[in-house]
Structure formats: structure tokens, C-alpha cells
Amino acid sequence: MSKTKQNKTIQQEEVLTLDDVNAVIEEQNVVTPTFVVTRSGLRVSDAEYPSEKDPSAISERDFWRRVATKSNDGTKVEIVQFDKKKHRVY
């Protein structure tokens, strides 16, 4: 007895072109800036905020300003744009 081969047909799905791939990569690279609260240039918490005018960011900044004025160390408390190297959380 001999076995007969059956041809399997595979339907090929749509293949992405180079333009499609570049469009997908550009969509993934869109980065929205986030903001953090710093005291004397050092990040004070893990929280990140979508804008400088976010009420949560402002309340945290005000809290740390009260702490800084009571300790009289002259540190500057501000809301700054997140920098990956300066504002790491360890």
C-alpha cells in the first residue's frame, strides 16, 4: 500500500509593508510628558502627574513647601518635568 500525500493549503494573511511598520513604530514612540514634585532637585515621591496644574501635584507641592519652611533649610520645592536620569525611583 502506498500513502498518498495531501497538499495542505495555507492561507497567507496580510503582510505589513514598510510604511505600515513605520506607522506602528511612530505610534508606540509617542511619549506624553509627566511631571514630578522635587525638593532641591530631588524627587520626593513615586507619584507622577500628567500636568503641572494637576490639583494632586499642587497639593503635594504645597505640603513639601510647608515642610521646607518649617525646617528652614532653604530648599526649593517645585513641579518639574520628569527626567529619566534625575528622577529615578530606586
C-alpha positions as CSV (number, residue, x, y, z in Angstrom):
1,M,0.0,0.0,0.0
2,S,1.2,3.4,-0.8
3,K,0.4,6.5,1.1
4,T,-0.9,9.5,-0.9
5,K,0.3,12.9,0.1
6,Q,-2.2,15.5,0.8
7,N,-1.3,19.1,0.0
8,K,-2.1,21.4,2.8
9,T,-3.1,24.9,1.7
10,I,-2.2,27.7,4.0
11,Q,-3.9,31.0,3.6
12,Q,-1.4,33.8,3.9
13,E,-2.5,36.7,6.0
14,E,-1.9,40.3,5.0
15,V,1.8,41.2,5.3
16,L,2.7,44.6,6.7
17,T,4.6,46.9,4.4
18,L,7.4,49.1,5.4
19,D,5.2,52.1,5.7
20,D,2.8,50.2,7.9
21,V,5.6,49.1,10.2
22,N,6.9,52.7,10.5
23,A,3.5,54.0,11.3
24,V,3.1,51.4,14.1
25,I,6.6,52.3,15.5
26,E,5.7,56.0,15.5
27,E,2.5,55.3,17.4
28,Q,4.4,53.4,20.0
29,N,7.1,56.1,20.4
30,V,4.6,58.9,21.3
31,V,5.6,60.0,24.8
32,T,3.5,62.3,26.9
33,P,5.5,64.3,29.4
34,T,4.9,63.6,33.0
35,F,5.7,65.8,36.0
36,V,7.0,65.1,39.4
37,V,7.5,67.1,42.6
38,T,11.1,67.8,43.6
39,R,12.7,69.4,46.6
40,S,16.1,70.8,46.0
41,G,16.2,68.9,42.7
42,L,15.5,65.5,44.3
43,R,12.2,63.7,43.8
44,V,10.1,63.5,46.9
45,S,7.6,60.7,46.0
46,D,6.8,58.0,43.5
47,A,3.8,59.9,42.1
48,E,3.8,61.2,38.6
49,Y,1.3,63.7,37.3
50,P,0.0,64.4,33.7
51,S,0.4,68.2,34.0
52,E,1.9,70.9,36.2
53,K,-1.6,72.2,37.0
54,D,-2.9,68.9,38.3
55,P,-4.6,69.5,41.7
56,S,-2.9,66.5,43.3
57,A,0.5,67.8,42.2
58,I,-0.2,71.2,43.6
59,S,-1.4,69.9,46.9
60,E,1.8,67.7,47.2
61,R,4.0,70.7,46.3
62,D,2.2,72.8,48.9
63,F,2.8,70.1,51.5
64,W,6.5,69.9,50.8
65,R,6.8,73.7,50.8
66,R,5.3,73.8,54.3
67,V,7.8,71.1,55.4
68,A,10.7,73.1,53.8
69,T,9.7,76.4,55.5
70,K,9.4,74.7,59.0
71,S,12.8,73.1,58.7
72,N,14.4,76.4,57.5
73,D,16.9,74.6,55.2
74,G,16.2,76.9,52.2
75,T,15.3,74.1,49.8
76,K,13.3,74.9,46.7
77,V,10.2,72.8,46.1
78,E,8.8,72.8,42.6
79,I,6.9,70.7,40.0
80,V,9.2,69.8,37.1
81,Q,9.0,67.6,34.0
82,F,10.1,64.0,34.7
83,D,13.7,63.2,33.7
84,K,14.5,59.6,33.5
85,K,18.1,60.0,34.8
86,K,17.5,62.6,37.5
87,H,14.2,61.4,39.0
88,R,14.6,57.6,39.3
89,V,12.8,55.7,41.9
90,Y,15.2,53.1,43.5
